[in-house]
């Protein structure tokens, strides 16, 4: 039979989305608890303060309970949350001219031969004279939201 390292483990304290896993080695009420791990409720990351908590069955049970109880935070971005500067930086970083994009993709230069091909994966903002990827794996979640916002406002 495997003996637990700690006699009691609690998850009572939370500070700014971080749950502190506190442990006591004896049932003595005068003993001060020690933080053995911290669980980030937003990301689900666990920071082990005491490395023994990684392998202790009792500690893992409490940590897994915290992780299973959490609701992953899904970030949503409303258009009013995008500053003009943020949109301008997105456009500067990701916008491609027609010629550049056609060269990159090996498409013919004339609009009549390439626009339809480009519109599968890109959208065009006339005022900028630039093409932007509809969905790119290199976008952050926020950049994707900006792209979606720009595309919807066309």
Secondary structure, 3 states (H helix, E strand, C coil): CCCCCCCEEEEEEEECCEEEEEEECCCCCCCCCEEEEEEECCCCCEEECCHHHHCCHHHHHHHHHHHHHCCCCCCCCCHHHCCHHHHHHHHHHHCECHHHHHHHHCCCCCHHHHHHHHCCCEEEECCCCEEEECCCCCCCHHHHHHHHHHHHCC
